[in-house]
Amino acid sequence: MSIIQLNIVGIPYRKDLYGHVSEFLAEAPGHAMTLRPESANDNDKVAVRAYDWLGRHVGYVSYNLLPIVWGALRCTENFKLRGLIVSSNIKHPCITFECSVPGYKGPATDLYPQKIFLEWKYTGPVLDVPEEFDNLVYMRDEIMDRLGERDDWDDEAQANFIALVKRFAAYLKYDISGEMSDYRQHLIQKLEDIGRYEFQEIIDELTMSVGRTGRETSCGSVLDFWKEQMQSADTRKHLMVHQRKYNAKTVEKELEEFPENLYFEWKANPERFVSKLYYRHIPREVIWRFVSGIAFVEMTNAIAKKAEDEKAIHEKRNVILTGDNASYIENKE
């Protein structure tokens, strides 16, 4: 028999709780809760809903803990988990669910198959990685270095560390790669294992950022960031140098072969596309090549369309030469 604990997030966005989230969180500890998979969720096929003691859908298992909950669900015969709400956090709206799982064998390891993405073939141009992502890598490494020195911290060093992690959490939502999702959970676990009460607010912030990132991939700043990477004037200017080196039709064919028809999703619904990228746990390198290909194809198509439009306008005009002068008369036929 194993005891597992899971964070339930997304509480402020549930319709049944609008206007009384704080009251719910204050009342929740000690009450029953049931977890069930949400198979109809097109964006996140492994999402798990949380239902409270009144049968209300009040949130979701935190994205980074899904391997744990699915490992537990597979030990049951009817794919549900019943347990108790053991604590809640009003400042960072989330709750902690706990249950016992007979025969628990550990987290599921096959929820995010990366092989299909890693085997995707791409031969087109690749954009420079955004500065925001370089900053994240620096901060990630700096956080781990400073944690290794924590026995020598004074008050100032600890305050600086906390400020660094808060800044890292704010940037983290823009990197929707599988690696950063894994690292976020690793950092949360590391801080929990250290057990300093001063870190609890950081742990709460990192936990809540999972829910905010998921929500903002389909609306808000995360969506805006990724659309900017694909559509900005600077991106198109950077790709201009590759216009003749690469064949846009070949690149688009490769995009069409990207797993799970995500290129067609982009063309049909950019908001849902970015959300699906996040919930597929795709390696950063693969995401970035994919996004680069989309930007290149769209830039090339835009240039071709502009040329066709200019040609069409030119063909609608007749040039009449009169003596030494030339005048242009629009053909209205």
C-alpha positions as CSV (number, residue, x, y, z in Angstrom):
1,M,0.0,0.0,0.0
2,S,1.4,3.4,-1.1
3,I,0.3,6.9,-0.1
4,I,0.5,9.5,-2.9
5,Q,-0.1,13.2,-2.8
6,L,-1.1,15.3,-5.8
7,N,-1.6,19.0,-6.4
8,I,-5.0,20.1,-7.8
9,V,-4.8,23.4,-9.8
10,G,-7.0,25.4,-12.1
11,I,-9.4,26.0,-9.3
12,P,-10.1,29.8,-10.0
13,Y,-11.3,28.9,-13.5
14,R,-14.0,26.4,-12.6
15,K,-17.5,27.7,-13.2
16,D,-19.0,26.2,-10.1
17,L,-16.6,28.1,-7.9
18,Y,-16.8,31.6,-9.5
19,G,-17.1,34.2,-6.8
20,H,-16.3,31.9,-3.9
21,V,-12.9,30.3,-4.5
22,S,-11.6,31.4,-1.1
23,E,-14.5,30.0,0.7
24,F,-14.1,26.6,-1.1
25,L,-10.4,26.5,-0.2
26,A,-11.0,27.3,3.4
27,E,-13.7,24.6,3.7
28,A,-12.0,21.9,1.5
29,P,-9.4,20.2,3.9
30,G,-10.8,17.0,5.3
31,H,-13.4,16.5,2.6
32,A,-13.5,13.7,0.0
33,M,-12.3,14.0,-3.5
34,T,-12.4,11.8,-6.6
35,L,-10.0,11.9,-9.6
36,R,-11.1,10.7,-13.1
37,P,-9.4,10.9,-16.5
38,E,-10.8,13.4,-18.9
39,S,-10.6,11.4,-22.2
40,A,-12.6,14.0,-24.2
41,N,-9.9,16.7,-23.7
42,D,-8.6,17.2,-27.2
43,N,-5.6,19.4,-26.0
44,D,-4.4,17.2,-23.2
45,K,-5.4,13.6,-23.7
46,V,-4.1,12.5,-20.4
47,A,-5.7,15.2,-18.3
48,V,-7.3,14.1,-15.0
49,R,-10.2,16.0,-13.4
50,A,-10.8,16.5,-9.7
51,Y,-14.4,16.3,-8.3
52,D,-15.2,17.5,-4.8
53,W,-17.5,16.1,-2.2
54,L,-20.5,17.8,-3.9
55,G,-19.7,16.4,-7.3
56,R,-18.4,19.6,-8.7
57,H,-15.5,19.7,-11.2
58,V,-13.1,21.9,-9.2
59,G,-9.8,21.5,-11.0
60,Y,-7.2,19.3,-12.6
61,V,-4.2,17.2,-11.4
62,S,-1.2,19.4,-12.0
63,Y,0.3,18.7,-15.4
64,N,3.8,17.8,-14.1
65,L,2.3,15.2,-11.8
66,L,0.3,13.3,-14.4
67,P,2.8,10.4,-14.6
68,I,2.2,9.8,-10.9
69,V,-1.5,9.9,-11.1
70,W,-1.6,7.7,-14.2
71,G,0.7,5.2,-12.5
72,A,-1.9,5.1,-9.7
73,L,-4.9,4.9,-12.0
74,R,-3.6,1.9,-13.7
75,C,-3.6,0.0,-10.4
76,T,-7.3,0.4,-10.2
77,E,-10.0,-1.6,-12.1
78,N,-12.2,1.4,-13.0
79,F,-9.7,4.2,-13.5
80,K,-10.6,6.5,-10.6
81,L,-9.0,7.5,-7.4
82,R,-10.9,8.4,-4.2
83,G,-9.2,10.1,-1.3
84,L,-9.1,13.2,0.8
85,I,-8.2,16.9,0.5
86,V,-5.4,17.2,3.1
87,S,-4.5,20.9,2.7
88,S,-5.3,24.0,0.6
89,N,-3.6,27.2,-0.3
90,I,-5.7,30.4,-0.5
91,K,-2.9,32.7,-1.7
92,H,-1.9,30.4,-4.5
93,P,-5.2,28.7,-5.1
94,C,-4.6,25.0,-5.1
95,I,-5.3,22.0,-2.9
96,T,-3.4,18.8,-2.0
97,F,-5.1,15.5,-2.6
98,E,-4.0,12.3,-0.8
99,C,-5.0,8.7,-1.3
100,S,-3.7,5.2,-0.7
101,V,-3.0,3.0,-3.8
102,P,-2.7,-0.8,-3.4
103,G,0.0,-2.3,-5.6
104,Y,1.4,1.1,-6.7
105,K,4.4,0.5,-9.0
106,G,5.5,4.1,-9.5
107,P,4.9,6.8,-12.2
108,A,3.8,5.9,-15.7
109,T,6.6,6.3,-18.1
110,D,4.8,6.2,-21.4
111,L,2.4,9.2,-21.2
112,Y,4.6,11.4,-23.4
113,P,6.2,9.3,-26.2
114,Q,9.0,11.5,-27.6
115,K,10.4,9.0,-30.1
116,I,7.8,9.9,-32.7
117,F,8.9,13.6,-32.5
118,L,12.6,12.9,-32.3
119,E,12.4,10.8,-35.5
120,W,10.7,13.6,-37.4
121,K,12.9,14.6,-40.4
122,Y,13.5,18.3,-41.1
123,T,15.9,19.9,-43.6
124,G,14.8,23.5,-43.6
125,P,16.3,26.7,-41.9
126,V,16.3,27.1,-38.2
127,L,15.8,30.4,-36.4
128,D,18.0,31.7,-33.6
129,V,16.8,30.6,-30.1
130,P,15.0,33.5,-28.3
131,E,17.0,35.4,-25.7
132,E,14.3,34.4,-23.2
133,F,15.2,30.8,-23.6
134,D,19.0,31.4,-23.2
135,N,18.1,33.3,-20.0
136,L,16.2,30.3,-18.7
137,V,19.1,27.9,-19.2
138,Y,21.4,30.3,-17.4
139,M,19.0,30.7,-14.5
140,R,18.4,26.9,-14.3
141,D,22.1,26.2,-14.0
142,E,22.6,29.1,-11.6
143,I,19.8,27.8,-9.3
144,M,21.4,24.3,-9.1
145,D,24.8,25.8,-8.4
146,R,23.5,27.9,-5.6
147,L,21.6,25.1,-4.1
148,G,24.8,23.2,-3.9
149,E,26.2,26.0,-1.8
150,R,23.2,26.5,0.5
151,D,25.1,25.3,3.7
152,D,27.2,28.5,3.4
153,W,24.3,30.9,2.8
154,D,23.7,34.0,4.8
155,D,20.4,35.9,4.9
156,E,21.4,37.9,1.8
157,A,22.4,34.8,-0.2
158,Q,19.1,33.2,0.6
159,A,17.1,36.3,-0.3
160,N,19.0,36.5,-3.6
161,F,18.3,32.8,-4.3
162,I,14.5,33.3,-3.7
163,A,14.5,36.3,-6.0
164,L,16.3,34.3,-8.7
165,V,13.8,31.4,-8.5
166,K,10.8,33.8,-8.7
167,R,12.3,35.4,-11.8
168,F,12.9,32.0,-13.3
169,A,9.3,31.0,-12.6
170,A,8.0,34.1,-14.4
171,Y,10.1,33.3,-17.5
172,L,9.4,29.6,-17.4
173,K,5.9,29.9,-18.9
174,Y,7.3,30.8,-22.3
175,D,9.3,27.7,-22.7
176,I,6.7,25.0,-23.3
177,S,9.2,22.2,-24.0
178,G,9.2,18.8,-22.4
179,E,12.6,19.5,-20.8
180,M,11.5,22.6,-18.9
181,S,8.3,20.9,-17.7
182,D,10.5,18.1,-16.3
183,Y,12.9,20.5,-14.7
184,R,10.1,22.5,-13.0
185,Q,9.0,19.3,-11.3
186,H,12.6,18.4,-10.4
187,L,13.1,21.8,-8.8
188,I,9.8,21.6,-6.9
189,Q,10.9,18.2,-5.5
190,K,14.4,19.4,-4.7
191,L,13.0,22.3,-2.7
192,E,10.5,20.1,-0.9
193,D,13.2,17.7,0.0
194,I,15.4,20.5,1.5
195,G,12.4,21.3,3.8
196,R,13.0,25.0,4.5
197,Y,9.8,26.8,5.3
198,E,11.2,29.9,3.5
199,F,10.9,27.9,0.2
200,Q,7.2,27.1,0.6
201,E,6.1,30.3,-1.3
202,I,8.5,29.4,-4.2
203,I,7.2,25.9,-4.3
204,D,3.6,27.2,-4.4
205,E,4.6,29.6,-7.2
206,L,6.2,26.9,-9.3
207,T,3.2,24.6,-8.8
208,M,0.7,27.3,-9.8
209,S,2.8,28.3,-12.8
210,V,2.0,24.9,-14.3
211,G,-1.7,25.8,-14.4
212,R,-1.1,29.3,-15.6
213,T,1.2,28.2,-18.5
214,G,-1.4,25.7,-19.6
215,R,-4.2,28.3,-19.6
216,E,-2.2,30.9,-21.4
217,T,-1.0,28.7,-24.2
218,S,-4.5,29.2,-25.7
219,C,-4.9,32.8,-24.6
220,G,-2.7,35.5,-23.1
221,S,1.0,36.1,-23.0
222,V,2.3,32.6,-23.9
223,L,0.2,32.5,-27.0
224,D,1.3,36.0,-27.9
225,F,5.0,35.1,-27.4
226,W,4.9,32.1,-29.7
227,K,2.9,33.8,-32.4
228,E,5.5,36.6,-32.3
229,Q,8.3,34.0,-32.8
230,M,6.5,32.7,-35.9
231,Q,5.1,35.9,-37.5
232,S,7.2,38.9,-36.5
233,A,9.0,41.1,-39.0
234,D,12.3,40.3,-37.4
235,T,11.7,36.6,-37.9
236,R,10.8,37.1,-41.6
237,K,13.8,39.3,-42.1
238,H,16.1,36.6,-40.6
239,L,14.6,34.0,-42.9
240,M,15.0,36.1,-46.1
241,V,18.6,35.0,-46.4
242,H,17.4,31.4,-46.7
243,Q,14.8,32.0,-49.3
244,R,16.8,30.6,-52.2
245,K,18.9,28.0,-50.2
246,Y,15.8,26.0,-49.2
247,N,12.8,24.8,-51.1
248,A,9.6,26.0,-49.4
249,K,7.5,23.1,-50.9
250,T,9.9,20.5,-49.5
251,V,9.9,22.2,-46.1
252,E,6.1,22.3,-46.1
253,K,5.9,18.7,-47.0
254,E,8.1,17.9,-44.0
255,L,5.8,20.1,-41.8
256,E,2.8,18.1,-43.0
257,E,4.5,14.9,-41.7
258,F,5.0,16.3,-38.2
259,P,3.3,13.9,-35.7
260,E,-0.3,14.2,-34.7
261,N,-1.1,16.6,-37.6
262,L,0.0,19.6,-35.6
263,Y,0.9,21.6,-38.7
264,F,-2.7,21.3,-39.9
265,E,-3.8,22.3,-36.4
266,W,-1.7,25.5,-36.7
267,K,-3.3,26.4,-40.0
268,A,-6.8,25.7,-38.6
269,N,-6.5,27.1,-35.1
270,P,-3.3,28.8,-33.8
271,E,-4.7,29.1,-30.3
272,R,-5.3,25.4,-29.9
273,F,-2.1,24.6,-31.7
274,V,0.1,26.3,-29.1
275,S,-1.8,24.6,-26.3
276,K,-1.3,21.2,-28.0
277,L,2.5,21.8,-28.3
278,Y,2.7,22.3,-24.5
279,Y,0.6,19.2,-23.7
280,R,2.6,16.9,-26.0
281,H,5.8,17.3,-23.9
282,I,7.9,17.8,-27.1
283,P,11.7,18.3,-26.9
284,R,12.7,22.0,-27.3
285,E,15.0,21.3,-30.2
286,V,12.1,19.6,-32.1
287,I,9.6,22.4,-31.3
288,W,12.1,25.0,-32.5
289,R,12.8,23.3,-35.8
290,F,9.0,22.9,-36.3
291,V,8.3,26.5,-35.6
292,S,11.2,27.7,-37.8
293,G,9.7,25.7,-40.7
294,I,6.3,27.2,-40.2
295,A,7.8,30.7,-40.2
296,F,9.8,30.0,-43.3
297,V,6.9,28.6,-45.3
298,E,4.6,31.4,-44.3
299,M,7.2,34.1,-45.2
300,T,7.9,32.4,-48.6
301,N,4.2,32.2,-49.4
302,A,3.7,35.8,-48.4
303,I,6.4,36.9,-50.8
304,A,5.0,34.8,-53.6
305,K,1.5,36.2,-53.0
306,K,2.8,39.7,-53.1
307,A,4.6,39.1,-56.4
308,E,1.4,37.5,-57.9
309,D,-0.7,40.5,-56.7
310,E,1.8,43.0,-58.2
311,K,1.8,41.0,-61.5
312,A,-2.0,41.0,-61.6
313,I,-2.1,44.7,-61.1
314,H,0.5,45.2,-63.9
315,E,-1.4,43.0,-66.3
316,K,-4.6,45.1,-65.8
317,R,-2.9,48.2,-67.3
318,N,-2.2,49.1,-70.9
319,V,0.7,51.2,-71.8
320,I,0.1,53.8,-74.5
321,L,3.0,55.6,-75.9
322,T,2.3,59.1,-77.2
323,G,5.3,60.8,-78.8
324,D,8.1,61.0,-76.3
325,N,5.8,60.7,-73.3
326,A,4.3,57.5,-71.7
327,S,0.9,57.5,-69.9
328,Y,-0.7,54.6,-68.1
329,I,-4.4,54.0,-68.6
330,E,-6.2,51.4,-66.4
331,N,-7.9,48.7,-68.4
332,K,-11.5,48.6,-67.0
333,E,-12.5,45.5,-69.0
